[in-house]
Amino acid sequence: MDLRALRHFATLARRQSFVAAAEELNLTQPALSRSIRTLEEELGLRLVERHRSGCSLTAAGALLMRDATAILAQAAALRHNMQAHARGDLGHIRFGAAPLPAALLLPDLLAAAARELPGLTLAAMVRGAVDLAAQLRRDAIEFFFCAEVQAPRDPMLERDALGEAPLAWLVRADHPLAGRGPVALDDLRAFPLASVGADFGVAQEGAPDMLLGMPVTIRCDDYAVLIATIARCDAVCLSSPALIGPGDRVRSLQVFDDGLPATTPFVLVRRVGRSLSRPAQSLLDHARTISAAMGARLNVAGDTTGRETPSHHSAQSRPIRNAHPL
């Protein structure tokens, strides 16, 4: 029994006429008659009573019509879903993001997917790059976003450029260092340091996490919480000024000798040799659009990093071990 025969039978049952059903199916009447006869022979049952005014279903035919209707509806849904999946409009995606790209990209990305890709179901995991790489190797996620310097150097993983975000030291608007112009990294040591655990360069068991040689006083893996925290105290936080909202009482500092770049590139990390699914590619296209729009907004707003040009303090700048922590 095949779907074509069931479709022929269901059309005949609905139209109750070989002539009308054959016309709708774009078949000759003898071809439709042969299809129905073959189906009856296969099942060993008479399905249709033929009479001068048309045809009607037998008891067996009525039972088959009930089940055939459900099967044909499921087949149509399957065909629709596979075509939508091929277009990238339908599917389930499990992916990850390190804390900073999660804070900067996920709200707009998930909202855009909900609006424009309603057939997608998404599961986003926010963790450090090391944990995300382990999830990727186990095929628990399809890809993840992180800062380029965090991406594992693993021959089994490959990276695709995604965009970049500005970096800056953030403090509350009326912080003691806020109005002093360029400050040195040593000036920050007098204040508590708040940072995301997954984004530091150095961590030792049994000892405070360290960032650029300074102990981390407040560790939290949520940048929104950190932004709200530093707005309420004298703590400093290395983050992105792109996270500062219109109502946040937070600003960036000019720190001339921290050795950090003005921006940090983001990358997408995936398994080598594995192409992304169509739904994942659609999501990635949205992520790149959001990243480009973020960069354009920051360019229009002017310099939001609080940094002076690198050449101005090049003699005083010093490199940071193992690159910058974000």
Sine and cosine of phi, psi and omega as CSV:
sin_phi,cos_phi,sin_psi,cos_psi,sin_omega,cos_omega
0.00,0.00,0.77,-0.64,0.02,-1.00
-0.84,-0.54,0.20,-0.98,-0.05,-1.00
-0.90,0.44,-0.55,0.83,-0.02,-1.00
-0.89,0.46,-0.69,0.72,0.01,-1.00
-0.90,0.43,-0.66,0.75,0.04,-1.00
-0.90,0.44,-0.60,0.80,0.02,-1.00
-0.92,0.40,-0.66,0.75,0.07,-1.00
-0.86,0.50,-0.73,0.68,-0.03,-1.00
-0.89,0.45,-0.71,0.70,-0.04,-1.00
-0.89,0.45,-0.62,0.78,0.03,-1.00
-0.91,0.41,-0.68,0.73,0.03,-1.00
-0.89,0.45,-0.67,0.74,-0.01,-1.00
-0.89,0.45,-0.60,0.80,0.00,-1.00
-0.96,0.28,-0.66,0.75,-0.05,-1.00
-1.00,0.09,-0.40,0.92,0.01,-1.00
0.83,0.56,0.55,0.83,0.01,-1.00
-0.36,-0.93,0.80,-0.60,0.05,-1.00
-0.90,0.44,-0.60,0.80,-0.03,-1.00
-0.91,0.41,-0.77,0.64,-0.04,-1.00
-0.92,0.39,-0.64,0.77,0.00,-1.00
-0.92,0.38,-0.66,0.75,0.01,-1.00
-0.89,0.45,-0.62,0.78,0.02,-1.00
-0.91,0.42,-0.68,0.73,0.00,-1.00
-0.91,0.42,-0.60,0.80,-0.03,-1.00
-1.00,0.10,-0.06,1.00,-0.04,-1.00
0.86,0.51,0.68,0.73,0.06,-1.00
-0.86,-0.51,0.32,-0.95,0.18,-0.98
-0.98,0.21,0.40,-0.92,0.00,-1.00
-0.89,0.45,-0.66,0.76,0.06,-1.00
-0.88,0.47,-0.60,0.80,0.01,-1.00
-0.91,0.42,-0.64,0.76,0.03,-1.00
-0.92,0.40,-0.66,0.76,0.02,-1.00
-0.87,0.48,-0.67,0.74,0.03,-1.00
-0.90,0.44,-0.64,0.77,-0.01,-1.00
-0.89,0.45,-0.69,0.72,-0.01,-1.00
-0.93,0.37,-0.66,0.75,0.01,-1.00
-0.89,0.45,-0.64,0.77,0.02,-1.00
-0.90,0.44,-0.63,0.77,0.02,-1.00
-0.91,0.42,-0.68,0.73,0.03,-1.00
-0.89,0.46,-0.66,0.75,0.02,-1.00
-0.91,0.41,-0.61,0.79,0.01,-1.00
-0.90,0.44,-0.65,0.76,-0.03,-1.00
-1.00,0.07,-0.31,0.95,-0.05,-1.00
0.95,0.32,0.47,0.88,-0.06,-1.00
-0.66,-0.75,0.55,-0.83,0.15,-0.99
-0.99,0.12,0.81,-0.59,-0.07,-1.00
-0.97,-0.23,-0.47,0.88,-0.13,-0.99
-0.75,-0.66,0.71,-0.70,0.15,-0.99
-0.99,-0.11,0.86,-0.51,0.00,-1.00
-1.00,-0.06,0.72,-0.70,0.06,-1.00
-0.57,-0.82,0.08,-1.00,-0.18,-0.98
-0.90,0.44,-0.52,0.86,-0.04,-1.00
-1.00,0.01,-0.06,1.00,0.00,-1.00
0.51,-0.86,-0.81,-0.59,0.02,-1.00
-0.42,-0.91,0.30,-0.95,0.06,-1.00
-0.59,-0.81,0.30,-0.96,-0.05,-1.00
-1.00,0.07,0.60,-0.80,0.18,-0.98
-0.98,0.20,0.04,-1.00,0.05,-1.00
-0.87,0.49,-0.65,0.76,0.04,-1.00
-0.92,0.40,-0.61,0.79,0.02,-1.00
-0.91,0.42,-0.64,0.77,0.02,-1.00
-0.91,0.43,-0.64,0.77,0.04,-1.00
-0.90,0.43,-0.69,0.73,0.02,-1.00
-0.91,0.43,-0.61,0.79,-0.02,-1.00
-0.89,0.46,-0.62,0.79,0.02,-1.00
-0.88,0.47,-0.74,0.67,-0.03,-1.00
-0.96,0.29,-0.60,0.80,-0.01,-1.00
-0.90,0.43,-0.60,0.80,0.02,-1.00
-0.87,0.49,-0.68,0.73,0.01,-1.00
-0.93,0.38,-0.67,0.74,-0.02,-1.00
-0.90,0.43,-0.69,0.73,-0.01,-1.00
-0.92,0.39,-0.58,0.81,0.05,-1.00
-0.91,0.41,-0.67,0.75,0.03,-1.00
-0.91,0.42,-0.62,0.78,0.03,-1.00
-0.91,0.42,-0.64,0.77,0.03,-1.00
-0.91,0.41,-0.66,0.76,0.03,-1.00
-0.90,0.43,-0.65,0.76,0.02,-1.00
-0.88,0.47,-0.71,0.70,0.01,-1.00
-0.89,0.46,-0.70,0.72,0.02,-1.00
-0.88,0.48,-0.70,0.72,-0.04,-1.00
-0.91,0.41,-0.65,0.76,0.00,-1.00
-0.92,0.39,-0.63,0.78,0.05,-1.00
-0.92,0.40,-0.65,0.76,0.04,-1.00
-0.91,0.41,-0.63,0.78,0.04,-1.00
-0.89,0.46,-0.66,0.75,0.02,-1.00
-0.90,0.44,-0.52,0.85,0.04,-1.00
-0.99,0.14,-0.19,0.98,-0.06,-1.00
1.00,0.05,0.27,0.96,-0.05,-1.00
-1.00,-0.10,-0.13,0.99,-0.11,-0.99
-0.56,-0.83,0.61,-0.79,0.05,-1.00
0.49,-0.87,0.02,-1.00,0.04,-1.00
-0.84,-0.54,0.76,-0.65,-0.04,-1.00
-0.82,-0.58,0.81,-0.59,0.16,-0.99
-0.94,-0.33,0.85,-0.53,-0.02,-1.00
-0.58,-0.82,0.13,-0.99,-0.04,-1.00
-0.74,-0.67,0.23,-0.97,0.06,-1.00
-0.48,-0.88,0.68,-0.73,0.15,-0.99
-0.93,0.37,0.31,-0.95,-0.15,-0.99
-0.82,0.58,-0.70,0.72,-0.07,-1.00
-0.94,0.35,-0.78,0.63,0.08,-1.00
-0.89,0.46,-0.48,0.87,0.07,-1.00
-0.89,0.45,-0.73,0.69,-0.02,-1.00
-0.91,0.42,-0.59,0.81,-0.08,-1.00
-1.00,0.09,-0.57,0.82,-0.17,-0.98
-0.95,-0.31,-0.60,0.80,-0.18,-0.98
-0.88,0.47,-0.67,0.74,-0.01,-1.00
-0.83,0.55,-0.75,0.66,0.01,-1.00
-0.94,0.34,-0.60,0.80,-0.04,-1.00
-0.92,0.40,-0.74,0.68,-0.01,-1.00
-0.92,0.39,-0.60,0.80,0.04,-1.00
-0.91,0.40,-0.67,0.74,0.02,-1.00
-0.89,0.45,-0.65,0.76,0.02,-1.00
-0.90,0.44,-0.65,0.76,0.01,-1.00
-0.90,0.44,-0.60,0.80,-0.01,-1.00
-0.98,0.22,-0.73,0.68,-0.22,-0.98
-0.97,-0.24,-0.27,0.96,0.01,-1.00
-0.76,-0.65,0.88,0.48,-0.11,-0.99
-0.91,0.42,-0.27,0.96,0.02,-1.00
-0.99,0.16,-0.15,0.99,-0.01,-1.00
-1.00,0.02,0.64,-0.77,0.23,-0.97
-0.93,-0.37,0.70,-0.71,-0.15,-0.99
-0.84,-0.54,0.62,-0.78,0.14,-0.99
-0.77,-0.64,0.94,-0.33,-0.06,-1.00
-0.96,-0.26,0.78,-0.63,-0.01,-1.00
-0.94,-0.34,0.82,-0.57,0.01,-1.00
-0.96,-0.29,0.94,-0.34,-0.01,-1.00
-0.48,-0.88,0.04,-1.00,0.09,-1.00
-0.95,0.32,0.33,-0.94,-0.08,-1.00
-0.88,0.47,-0.59,0.81,0.00,-1.00
-0.89,0.46,-0.73,0.69,0.02,-1.00
-0.90,0.43,-0.65,0.76,0.00,-1.00
-0.91,0.42,-0.63,0.78,0.03,-1.00
-0.89,0.45,-0.62,0.78,0.05,-1.00
-0.90,0.43,-0.64,0.77,0.06,-1.00
-0.90,0.43,-0.62,0.78,0.00,-1.00
-0.92,0.40,-0.68,0.73,0.01,-1.00
-0.89,0.45,-0.48,0.88,0.03,-1.00
-1.00,0.04,0.06,1.00,-0.03,-1.00
0.89,0.45,0.39,0.92,0.08,-1.00
-0.97,0.25,-0.41,0.91,0.10,-1.00
-0.74,-0.67,0.34,-0.94,-0.03,-1.00
-1.00,0.01,-0.50,0.87,0.01,-1.00
-0.25,-0.97,0.14,-0.99,0.14,-0.99
-0.49,-0.87,0.35,-0.94,0.06,-1.00
-0.97,-0.24,0.64,-0.77,0.13,-0.99
-0.35,-0.94,0.14,-0.99,0.12,-0.99
-0.92,0.39,0.56,-0.83,-0.06,-1.00
-0.84,0.54,-0.64,0.77,-0.04,-1.00
-0.94,0.35,-0.31,0.95,0.03,-1.00
-1.00,0.05,-0.34,0.94,-0.11,-0.99
-0.88,0.48,0.79,-0.62,-0.01,-1.00
-0.88,0.48,0.66,-0.76,0.10,-0.99
-1.00,0.07,0.99,0.11,-0.11,-0.99
-0.80,-0.60,0.82,-0.57,-0.02,-1.00
-0.90,0.45,-0.24,0.97,0.02,-1.00
-1.00,0.02,-0.10,1.00,-0.03,-1.00
-0.86,-0.51,0.56,-0.83,0.06,-1.00
-0.80,-0.60,0.36,-0.93,-0.09,-1.00
-0.84,-0.54,0.59,-0.81,0.11,-0.99
-0.83,-0.55,0.72,-0.70,0.01,-1.00
-0.89,0.46,0.64,-0.77,-0.02,-1.00
-0.88,-0.48,-0.64,0.76,-0.06,-1.00
0.34,-0.94,-0.26,-0.97,0.03,-1.00
-0.52,-0.86,0.33,-0.94,0.01,-1.00
-0.74,-0.68,0.53,-0.85,0.03,-1.00
-0.95,0.30,0.48,-0.88,0.07,-1.00
-0.91,-0.42,0.54,-0.84,0.06,-1.00
-0.25,-0.97,0.37,-0.93,0.18,-0.98
-1.00,0.09,0.78,-0.62,-0.06,-1.00
-0.94,-0.35,0.63,-0.78,0.05,-1.00
-0.61,-0.79,0.21,-0.98,0.07,-1.00
-0.93,0.38,0.39,-0.92,-0.14,-0.99
-0.86,0.51,-0.56,0.83,-0.02,-1.00
-0.95,-0.30,0.52,0.85,0.05,-1.00
-0.89,0.45,0.51,-0.86,0.01,-1.00
-0.84,0.55,-0.45,0.89,0.01,-1.00
-1.00,-0.02,-0.09,1.00,-0.22,-0.98
-0.91,0.42,-0.58,0.82,-0.09,-1.00
-0.97,-0.25,0.32,0.95,-0.15,-0.99
-0.99,-0.14,0.02,1.00,-0.08,-1.00
0.97,0.23,-0.35,-0.94,-0.03,-1.00
-0.86,0.52,0.70,-0.71,0.04,-1.00
-0.84,-0.54,0.29,-0.96,0.03,-1.00
-1.00,-0.06,0.35,-0.94,0.04,-1.00
-0.85,0.52,-0.59,0.81,0.02,-1.00
-0.88,0.47,-0.47,0.88,0.02,-1.00
-0.90,0.43,-0.45,0.89,-0.03,-1.00
-0.97,0.25,-0.35,0.94,-0.10,-0.99
-0.92,0.40,-0.31,0.95,0.00,-1.00
-0.98,0.19,-0.06,1.00,-0.10,-1.00
-0.82,-0.57,0.43,-0.90,0.04,-1.00
-0.87,0.50,0.58,-0.82,0.02,-1.00
-0.95,-0.32,0.84,-0.55,0.05,-1.00
-0.95,-0.31,0.69,-0.72,-0.06,-1.00
-0.40,-0.92,0.36,-0.93,0.08,-1.00
-0.99,0.13,0.78,-0.62,-0.07,-1.00
-0.84,0.55,-0.65,0.76,-0.07,-1.00
-0.97,0.26,-0.11,0.99,-0.08,-1.00
-0.93,-0.37,0.18,0.98,0.06,-1.00
-0.99,0.11,0.20,-0.98,0.08,-1.00
-1.00,0.02,-0.56,0.83,-0.14,-0.99
-0.72,-0.70,0.76,-0.65,0.10,-1.00
-0.63,-0.78,0.71,-0.71,0.01,-1.00
-0.78,-0.62,0.70,-0.71,-0.01,-1.00
-0.90,0.43,0.73,-0.69,0.03,-1.00
0.99,0.11,-0.01,1.00,0.00,-1.00
-0.75,-0.66,0.37,-0.93,0.03,-1.00
-0.88,0.48,0.59,-0.81,0.14,-0.99
-0.89,0.46,0.55,-0.84,-0.05,-1.00
-0.88,-0.48,0.62,-0.79,0.08,-1.00
-0.71,-0.70,0.91,-0.42,-0.01,-1.00
0.81,0.58,0.64,0.77,0.03,-1.00
0.99,0.17,0.07,1.00,0.00,-1.00
-0.93,-0.38,0.66,-0.75,0.02,-1.00
-0.95,0.32,0.65,-0.76,0.03,-1.00
-0.99,0.12,0.86,-0.50,-0.03,-1.00
-1.00,0.08,-0.65,0.76,-0.03,-1.00
-0.84,-0.54,0.91,-0.41,0.02,-1.00
-0.94,-0.34,0.79,-0.61,0.03,-1.00
-0.45,-0.89,0.67,-0.74,-0.05,-1.00
-1.00,-0.03,0.39,0.92,-0.01,-1.00
-0.76,-0.65,0.93,-0.36,-0.04,-1.00
-0.91,0.41,-0.53,0.85,0.02,-1.00
-0.88,0.47,-0.65,0.76,0.04,-1.00
-0.91,0.40,-0.66,0.75,0.00,-1.00
-0.90,0.44,-0.67,0.74,0.02,-1.00
-0.87,0.50,-0.70,0.71,0.02,-1.00
-0.91,0.41,-0.54,0.84,-0.01,-1.00
-0.94,0.35,-0.74,0.67,-0.05,-1.00
-0.93,0.35,-0.35,0.94,0.09,-1.00
-0.94,0.34,-0.24,0.97,-0.08,-1.00
-0.93,-0.36,0.02,1.00,-0.03,-1.00
-0.45,-0.89,-0.12,-0.99,-0.05,-1.00
-1.00,-0.05,0.19,0.98,-0.01,-1.00
-0.92,0.40,0.46,-0.89,0.09,-1.00
-0.92,-0.39,0.45,-0.89,-0.08,-1.00
-0.59,-0.81,0.76,-0.65,0.12,-0.99
-1.00,0.07,0.88,-0.47,-0.08,-1.00
-0.38,-0.92,-0.45,-0.89,0.02,-1.00
-0.87,-0.49,0.75,-0.67,0.06,-1.00
-0.90,0.43,-0.25,0.97,0.06,-1.00
-0.91,0.41,-0.28,0.96,0.02,-1.00
-0.99,0.12,-0.21,0.98,-0.05,-1.00
-0.97,0.25,0.86,-0.51,0.02,-1.00
-1.00,0.01,0.21,-0.98,-0.05,-1.00
-0.84,0.54,-0.54,0.84,-0.05,-1.00
-1.00,-0.07,-0.02,1.00,-0.03,-1.00
-0.98,0.22,0.73,-0.69,0.03,-1.00
-1.00,0.01,0.86,0.50,-0.09,-1.00
-0.70,-0.71,0.57,-0.82,0.03,-1.00
-0.64,-0.77,0.16,-0.99,0.02,-1.00
-0.98,-0.18,0.44,-0.90,0.04,-1.00
-0.96,-0.28,0.45,-0.89,0.21,-0.98
-1.00,-0.04,0.93,-0.38,0.05,-1.00
-0.88,-0.47,0.93,-0.37,-0.23,-0.97
-1.00,0.06,-0.27,0.96,-0.13,-0.99
-0.82,-0.58,0.48,0.88,0.00,-1.00
-1.00,0.08,-0.17,0.99,0.03,-1.00
0.96,0.30,0.15,0.99,-0.05,-1.00
-1.00,0.03,0.54,-0.84,0.11,-0.99
-0.95,0.31,0.30,-0.95,0.00,-1.00
-0.95,0.30,-0.42,0.91,-0.01,-1.00
-0.69,-0.73,0.34,-0.94,0.10,-0.99
-0.84,-0.55,0.82,-0.57,0.02,-1.00
-0.96,0.28,0.59,-0.81,0.13,-0.99
-0.98,-0.22,0.54,-0.84,0.05,-1.00
-0.73,-0.69,0.38,-0.93,0.19,-0.98
-0.99,-0.16,0.76,-0.66,-0.01,-1.00
-0.92,-0.38,0.73,-0.68,0.01,-1.00
-0.56,-0.83,0.13,-0.99,0.02,-1.00
-0.95,0.31,0.64,-0.77,0.04,-1.00
-0.89,0.46,0.70,-0.72,0.09,-1.00
0.99,0.16,0.00,1.00,0.01,-1.00
-0.94,-0.33,0.89,-0.45,0.06,-1.00
-0.97,0.23,0.50,-0.86,0.02,-1.00
-0.94,0.34,0.53,-0.85,0.13,-0.99
-0.91,0.42,0.35,-0.94,0.01,-1.00
-0.84,0.54,-0.71,0.70,0.06,-1.00
-0.87,0.50,-0.64,0.77,0.02,-1.00
-0.91,0.41,-0.62,0.79,0.02,-1.00
-0.91,0.42,-0.62,0.78,0.07,-1.00
-0.88,0.47,-0.68,0.74,0.01,-1.00
-0.91,0.42,-0.65,0.76,0.02,-1.00
-0.90,0.44,-0.64,0.76,0.05,-1.00
-0.86,0.52,-0.66,0.75,0.04,-1.00
-0.90,0.43,-0.64,0.77,-0.01,-1.00
-0.89,0.46,-0.66,0.75,0.01,-1.00
-0.91,0.41,-0.63,0.78,0.03,-1.00
-0.89,0.46,-0.69,0.72,0.00,-1.00
-0.91,0.42,-0.66,0.75,0.01,-1.00
-0.90,0.44,-0.67,0.74,0.02,-1.00
-0.91,0.41,-0.63,0.77,0.01,-1.00
-0.91,0.41,-0.60,0.80,0.04,-1.00
-0.89,0.45,-0.69,0.72,0.03,-1.00
-0.89,0.46,-0.64,0.77,0.01,-1.00
-0.91,0.42,-0.65,0.76,0.02,-1.00
-0.89,0.45,-0.66,0.75,-0.02,-1.00
-0.93,0.37,-0.59,0.81,0.05,-1.00
-0.91,0.42,-0.64,0.77,0.02,-1.00
-0.91,0.40,-0.62,0.79,-0.04,-1.00
-0.96,0.28,-0.29,0.96,-0.04,-1.00
1.00,-0.09,-0.20,-0.98,-0.06,-1.00
-0.94,0.34,0.91,-0.42,0.01,-1.00
-0.94,-0.35,0.11,0.99,-0.08,-1.00
-1.00,0.07,-0.29,0.96,-0.08,-1.00
0.95,0.31,0.27,0.96,-0.03,-1.00
-0.96,-0.28,0.56,-0.83,0.14,-0.99
-1.00,0.05,0.18,-0.98,-0.03,-1.00
-0.88,0.48,0.61,-0.79,-0.09,-1.00
-0.84,0.54,-0.58,0.82,-0.08,-1.00
-0.93,0.36,-0.41,0.91,-0.08,-1.00
-0.88,0.47,-0.60,0.80,-0.04,-1.00
-0.84,-0.54,0.48,0.88,-0.09,-1.00
-0.88,0.47,-0.54,0.84,-0.03,-1.00
-0.93,0.36,-0.44,0.90,-0.06,-1.00
-0.99,-0.13,-0.24,0.97,-0.05,-1.00
-0.94,0.34,0.54,-0.84,0.08,-1.00
-0.74,-0.68,0.58,-0.82,-0.02,-1.00
-0.93,0.36,0.46,-0.89,0.04,-1.00
-0.98,-0.19,0.67,-0.74,-0.01,-1.00
-0.87,0.49,0.67,-0.75,0.05,-1.00
0.84,0.54,0.53,0.85,0.03,-1.00
0.93,0.36,-0.07,-1.00,-0.07,-1.00
-0.98,0.18,0.39,-0.92,-0.18,-0.98
-0.98,0.22,-0.18,0.98,-0.03,-1.00
-0.97,-0.23,0.00,0.00,0.00,0.00
